């Protein structure tokens, strides 16, 4: 057993904030608790992950970060604000806020890569950066690291700041002093459950992804039923966050990479319908929207256009 005392993380915290993180916390790298692991297994067994088969794989890695970095002693979690200062005109097909700017995988990975370099330069050891690309219980670790808590809508909520944040992690073999976990919760609010257009929010901190509009308009590859309650949403859905009281005072991001371009904000139905494979690739090359591909975006556009005609 390593008896070395833990190392103060103040310098790491300061560097993460300098790199654009809004919040940062640290937790011991150890197996997730049995309650959290069992809850996730039950969610998978119930088929709530839809067709996202990757979520049912690599259970061992997901339940212990040391499977991703065997020498890991600390999980560092950082949150990056993406709430946009400028938003789409309400009459245009709506994209989820997280997709407004440059792909967060690129942006957050770059910044956490610099944080990992800082740690290696100053403390040595091994590191691994994870940005929604490795099997980790991200929100669980964010709560353990004291950043925030999982809301009824399963989003990570930072008290006083809301839920419009990307999460990323740096696993390190350095034994940093951990933060105090966050022990807050949503209480009996339930605003997100009442507002969810598809009834996907189950009320126990999980969602049935197979019913969620974000899943249906982004991850799902099949045909969408005509009665899909998409409204004017073409990519993702922010309803549960928009009605959340914790987001009443959300502050716009200061990270320029997350700001939408004028071309993006001008995307009305006509411009979207006119997209070609070439123009789609140019416009969304560095955007999360590329995940749904042009065929998926046009499928969604057809759905909301047909609904408009039937009204």
N, C-alpha and C positions, 0 to 999 in steps of 0.2 A: 504493500500500500504506500502511495506517495504521501509523505508527511510534509512536503513543502507548503508553506503558507500561501494563501491566494494573493494575487497581485491586484492592487488598486486599478480600477478601470477608468479613472477620470480623464486621462489623456486620450483614451480610445473614444470615450463619449464626446469629448471636444472635437476630435478629428471627424467623427461621423456627422456632427452638427455642421461643421465647416463644409463638409461635402454635400450638404443639402438635406440631410435627414431632419425630420421634425421631432422624432422621438427615437430613443435607443434604449435597449435594456439587455441584460445578460442573465443566462440561466445555466445551471449545471448540465453538462451533456450526460444524460442518463436515460434509461428506458422511460417512455411515457407511462403514466400511471394506468393501472389495469382498468379503471372506470372509463377513461378516455379511449383506450384501445378497444374495449368491448362495445362502446357506443358506436365507434366507427365501423366495426365489424357488423353490427346489427344494421347499420345504415346501408352497407353494401349488400347484405343478405336480403334486405327488403327491396333491392333493385332501384333504390333512390338515385343511383349514379347514372341511370339511363344507359346509353351506349358507350359511356366513357370507360371502356374496359381497363385502361391503364390505371384507374383508381383502385382496382381490385388486385393489382399486382404489387409485388415487392413489400409485402406486409412486414417482414422482418426489418427491412431498411426503414420503413415508415415509423415503426415503433421504437427505434433506437438510432439516434443520429450517429452513433459510433460505427454503424454499418456503412455510413457514407465516408467517414473519416475515422479509422480505428483509433487514432491517437487523440481524438477530440476530448477536451476537458470542459469547454465552454461553448454555448450557443449564443451568439450575438445576434440580436434581432433589431432591424432598423425599419422605420416607417417613413415613407416619402409621400408628401401631400400632392394630389393631382387635381384638386377641385379647380375648375376653370374660371378665369375672370370673365371671359366672353363666351356666351353660349349660343347655340343654334337658334335661328328663328323658330318659334313654336310651330309654324305651319310646315316646316320641312320635316322629312323623315328623320326620326331621332336616333342618334347614336349614344350609347352609354358614355358617360364622361371619361371613363378610363381610356377610351379609344380616341380621344380628341387629338392627342399629340403623338409624339414619337413612341414607338413600342417600349413599354416599361421594362421588358426583358433586357433590352439593350442599355437603356439609361441607368437602371438600378444596378445591373451587373457591372457597368463601367465604374460607378461610384463605390460600390462595395469591393470591387477589385482594387481600387486605390486604398480603401480601408484595410484590406488584407495585406497589401504591400506595406502599409504603415506599421501594422502589427509585426510582420516578419522583420522589418528593419529595426524595430525598437525592442522587440521581445523575443524574436526567433520563433522556432517551432513551425508547425505545419498549419495550413489553412485550406478551407474549401468554401467557395462562394456558391450559394443556392438562391435562385430567383425563380420560383415557381417552375423549376425544371428538374427537381429531385423530389423523391417521395418523402415529404416531411409534413407533419401536422403543424403548419405554419401558425395558425391562430392559437393553438395550444401553447406553442413556444412563446408567442408574443405575450400571452397572459402570464406564463411562468416568469417571463422576463420583466413583468411589471409595466408593459406598455399600455395595455388596455384589457378589455374583456370581450368575450363572444356574446353578441346580441341575440335576441330571439330570431333575427333574420340570418343568423350565422356569420354576420360581418364582424370584423374586429373593430370595436369602438374605443376610441381614446377619449377618456373623460375630459370634457371641456373643449374638445376639438372635433369630434365626430368620427366618421368612418371612411371618408374619401382618401384612403391611403393605400399605397402599394407596400407590401412587406418583402423583405429580403433578409437572408441570413449569412453570417460568416461563422463557420465552424473553425475552431482553433484548438490546438493542443496546449495553449497557454491556460493556466489555471487562474482566471480572473475572478475577483469577488463578485458573486451573483447579486442581482437586484432583488428587491422584495416583490413577490407576485402581486398581481392586481386581484382584489377580491370583491370588486363591484359587479353588479349585474343589472339587467333591464327592469327588474321588478315586475309590475303587472301592466306595463304600458300597452303592448299589443297593437300599436298603431300600424306597424308594418304588416301584421297578419291581416288586419281589416282592409288594408289598401292593396295588397297583392292581387293583381288582376287575374292570376291563374290559380290562386289558392295553394301555392306551392310551399308556403311557410307553415311548418308543422306545429310550432309553438314550443318545441323542446330544445331550441337552439340549432335545429337542423332544417334543411329544406328538401323537398322531393324534387331533385334536379330534373327529373323526367317531365315535370310540369312547368318548370321555371322558364320564363321567356328568354332569359340570358342563354340557357342551354339550348332551347329550341331554335333561336335565331343565330347562334354561333357554332355550337358543337354538333348539333343534330344534322345529319346529312340527308335524311329522307324528305318526303313531301310533307308539308305542314297541312293539317286539317283546316278546312275553310273556317271553322269556328274558333281557331286559335285566337285568344284575346290580345292580339298584338297592338291594337290601336294604331298609333302612328310610329311605333318602334320598329326600326329596321335592323338594328344591331344592339343586342343587349337590352337591359332594363334597369333603371335606377329608382323605380318607384319606392321600394322599401327603404332606400336611403333618403329619398327626397322628403318623405313624411316623418322620418325619425327626428324626434326632438333634439337629439344630440348633434344634429347637423344644422340647427337653426343659425348657429354663429360660425359656420364653416368659413375659413379664410381662403382666398385664392392662392394657388401655388405660386411660389417664386422661382420655380424651375422652368426655364424657358422651353426646354425640350417637350414639356407637357402641354404647352399652349397650342391651340388649333391655328391652322393657317387660314387666311382669308378664303382660299379656294375650298377648304373643307367646310367652312361655315356657310358657303354659298351653295352647298349641295342640295338642290331641290329635286323633286321627282324627275323632272326633265333631264337634268344633268346626270342623275344616277342612271336613268334608263339609257342614256347615250354612251355610257362607259363601254370601252372595248377592252380586251385582255391587255393591250399595250397601255392604254390610259389608266386602267385599274392598277397595273403594276407600278407605274410611275407615281401615281397619287398615294398608294398605300404600301409602297416598298418597305418603308420603315415604320409601319403602323401595325397595331394589333389586329386591324380589320382584315389584313391579308389571311388570317386564319380561316375565315369563312369562305374565302375565294370569291371570284366574281359570280360564279353560278349560284352560290348561297346567298349573296347579296341581292341578286336579281330575283331569286325565289322569294325572298322576304319582301322585296319591293312589289312583286306581283300580288302577294297576299294583302298588303295594306292598301294597294291601289284598288283591288277588287272589292275590299270592304267599303272603301269610300264610295265606289260606284253603287253599291247596294243600299246605301243609306238614303 
